[in-house]
Amino acid sequence: MSESPTRLVTAVIVVAAGSGQRLGYGMPKAAVPLGGEPILMHALRGIVASGVASQVCVALPAGDDGLRRMCDDFRDELGDGGPLLSVVDGGSTRSGSVRAGIAALMEGTEAVLVHDAARALTPESVFHRVSDSLAAGADAVIPVLPVVDTIKTVAATTGDNTALAPEVVTGTARREELRAVQTPQGFRAATLLRAHQAAQELDPEQAAAVTDDAMLVEMLGTPVHAVRGSTQSLKITTPLDLIFAEGLLEGPLGARWVEG
């Protein structure tokens, strides 16, 4: 069996500045309880357990003292044996939060993983697959899963047909070519920095169409490679997602050990 390549000096930027309005708890999503602990704590513990990070930079809602104290307590818990844990104020957009994290990276950082705190139960194996691909020479790597549903493109119904339905199907995508994208998304540090610098030149409509960091790298013409993700890496967005996540935690082996 061939050995995994030596990993690069890696920072993980944790995007945790979301409002969580769709969860309905009246608090930032990162602070919503999951199995007795805030969602963010599950994400941080998974990152540290994976062993890929020399630095973890958490982008929090500006002015959220509660989450900052939680991060401070976790830093104390880690002591000298864990990665450097830092906190920055997140932006009003996901890209803004990532840029705030980039600005706080340690000198000498070679690779950056951008991870959504909302994917709090991501298995360690996914972090390893992304990191190993970067160490093997990739500039950008994303974890993905095959799409199981049939995906159709639609457009707004117009003319006399508006009474029938609000939308009409315009085509059916080839399912075998589609993948659902997860995090952590991994990048060589220089590539991610260049992508976000170029993003500053986008007009508002173009910027609004950007949904992840890999898309910014694609705009540079840089290949984005894909590795296997995990069904456990569900993104907690709605109350039903939270129920699913609670079910994973209550499983017989614990969420991170059920599936690699």
N, C-alpha and C positions, 0 to 999 in steps of 0.2 A: 504494500500500500504506500503510495507516495505521500510525503509529508506536506502539510499546508504551508504556503509561503509565509515568510516572516511578515507580520503585520506592520503597517505604517504607524507613525505617531498620529494618533487619531483623537479628534474631539467629536463629541456628540452634542448637537444643538437640539434642545427639546422645546418644541413649539407648544406653549401652554398658556397662551394669552386669550383664548377663546371665551366668549361670554357665556356659552352654555344655555342660551335661551330656550332651545328646543328640548332640553332635558327638563325644564320647568322647576328647577330647584331654587331659582332666585339667587344664584351664586355662580362664579366662574366655573366652567366645566372641570378644570383641574382640581377644584376643591370638593366636587361632588363625591359623597361616600360610595365606596365599592368594597364590599366585604369588610367593612369596619375601618377602612383607611381611605384617604382621598385618592382619586384616580391618579393624580400625579405621583404619589408615593409608589404605587405599583409599577408605573413606568420607570421611575428612577431605580427601584430595586432590580428590575429586569436588566437595565443597562449595566449597572455595576456588576451584577452576577455574570453577565456575558464576558467580562474582562477585556473588552475591546477598547475601552476609552482611557486616555490619559487625562482628559478634561471633559466635564459635563457642564454645559452652559444652558441654563433654563431661562427662556423668555416668558416672563409673567405679565399679567395685567398690571399696568402702571398703577402704583399706589396701593397694591394689595399687600398689606402688612402681614396678614395671616399666612399666606402662602410663602412669603419671604421667611417668616419665622420657622415654618415647617422645613424649608430648605436649609436654614441655619442649623436646626436640630439634626437634620440628616447628615450635614457636614460634620457635626460633632460626633455623630454615631460612627461615621466612616473612619475618623481619626486620620492617622498618617498612612494607613494602609490602602486607602481608596484613591480614586481619581480626584483631581482638583475640581471642586464644585463651585460654580459661580452663577450669579443671577443678574439678568438685565431686564429693563423694561421692554416689553414687547411693543410692536407697532399696531396701528389700526388695521393692518392687513397681515396675512401670513408672510408675504415676502418681506414686509417691514420688520417683522419679528426675527426672521432669519438673518436679515442684514444687521440687526442689532447684535445677534449672536456672533456673526462673522467678525464684527468689530472688536469683540472681546476674546478672540482666540489667542492662545499662547503662541509666542514666537517658536518657530520650528514645527508647527502643526503641518503634517503632510496630507492628511485625509480628514474629511468631515462627513459625519453621518447626520442627516436631518431627520428627526423623529417626532411624530405627533404624540403628545402625551395621551391623547384620546385612544391610541392603540396601546393601551396599558398592559396587555397580556401577551405581547409579542414574545415568542420563545427565543431563548438565547441562540438557538441554531440559526435563526434568520440573521441576527447580527453577525454571526460567524461567516455565513455564506456571502453577505455583502462585503465584509472586511476582507475575506480571502480573495474575492474577485478583484478588489482594488489593489491588493498586494501583488496579485499576479499580473497587473499592468493595465487594468481598465481605468478609464478616466471618470466614468459614471456608471452606477449600478443601481437597479431598483428591484425590489422583491415583487413578484407578481403571482397571480393565480389564474387558471383558465376560467373563462366565463361560461357558466352553465345555462343561463337563460338565453333565449332568442332575443337579439337586440335589433330594434327597428328605428329608423330615422323618421322624424315626423315634421310637419309644418303646420302653422295655424290654418284652420279652415277659412276659406273666403267665399264671397259671393252668396249664392242661394243655398249653399251647403252648410252655412254656419248653424242652422237650426238642428242639424243632424248630430254634430259632435264638435268640440272645440279644436280638434286636431285631425289631420289626415296623414296616413302613412305614405312616405316617399321612397322607402327602400328598406332592405333587410341586409344588415352587415354580415360578413362571413365570420361566424362564431369562432372557427378554428384559428383565426388571425387576431382575435381579441384577447386581452388580458386585463384583469382588475389589478390596479396598482396599489401597493401598500407602502409603509415605511418600516424601517429606516431606509432612506435613499442615501446612497454613498457617492462621494465625489472626491477627486483629488482637490486639495484646498485651492490651488491656483485656478482650477477650472471653475469651481463654484464662485470664487471671487470675480472672475472675468464675466461669468454669466450674469451676476447681479449688477455689475457695473454697466453691462450692456442694457440691462432692464431699465436703467434710469432714463434711457432714451425712448422708451415706449410711450405712445400716447395713451390717454386714459382708457380708451376702448380696448387697445391691445393689452394693457396691463390687467384689466378686469378679466380678460380671457385666460390668463395664466393661472393654472390650478395647482401646479407643483413645481419644485425646483428642477426636476428632470426636463420639464417643458422649456425652461429657460436655457438649459444646456443644449437641448435639441435645436434651438434657434441659432446657436453658435455653429451648428453643423457638426458637433461632436457626437460620436456614437454613444448611445445609452444602452448598456447591456442589462439583461434580465436574469435573475436567479429565482429559485422557487421560494415563494412566500409561505404563509401558513393560515389556515382557516381560523386559528386562534387570534390572529392579528386583527380582529374586527375593530372597526372604528366606532367608539361609543359616541353617538350623536343624538339618539332618541331614547325615550324611556324603554322601548322594547330592546334596544341594544344593551342597555344597562341590565335588563333582566337576563339576557343571554350571557353577559359577562359574569353576573353573579352565579349563574348555573355552572359555568366553567370553573370558577373558584371552588364551588362546592362539590366538584367531581371527586372520584375516589383517589386520584393521584395528584390533584392540584393542576391548575391551568397550564403551567409552563412545561409540564412533563407528560401531558397526554399525547401531544403530537409534535414532531420536529419539523 
